[in-house]
Amino acid sequence: MSLKSSLGLDWFDLLIHVGITMMLMVVAATAATGGHEEVGISLVVAGSLGLLAWRRQRAVRRGLTAASGEYQADRMVELEHRVAQLEADQGRGVELEERLDFAERLLTQQREREAGRLPLGEGR
């Protein structure tokens, strides 16, 4: 079982979380006065574990949502819609190409007619 599947976090995220927790523990121990370093460190550890639990819950919930059948069905509908849109756009592109070819043929015919009407010396 991987760390990502059990905690919902990868190694890098966990390393950052642990590193920040350790730095806060040092700050709490340094800032404590009167021999109450344990209280500050305990509060930092409790807060860190609470934050880790919250992050895990969010990550696992996201993973379950992505794996659910409802999510997959919604995603499939979205993809089908995008494919239909692409096919429609492709059809419009083909139609525009045909119109452009027709317009080019008309222009070519018109130029040929005009070139045939002009005397040879006036066309330049």
Secondary structure, DSSP 8 states (H G I E B T S, - for coil): --HHHHHSS-HHHHHHHHHHHHHHHHHHHHH--TT-HHHHHHHHHHHHHHHHHHHHHHHHHHHHHHHSHHHHHHHHHHHHHHHHHHHHHHHHHHHHHHHHHHHHHHHHHHHHHHHHHS-TTTT-
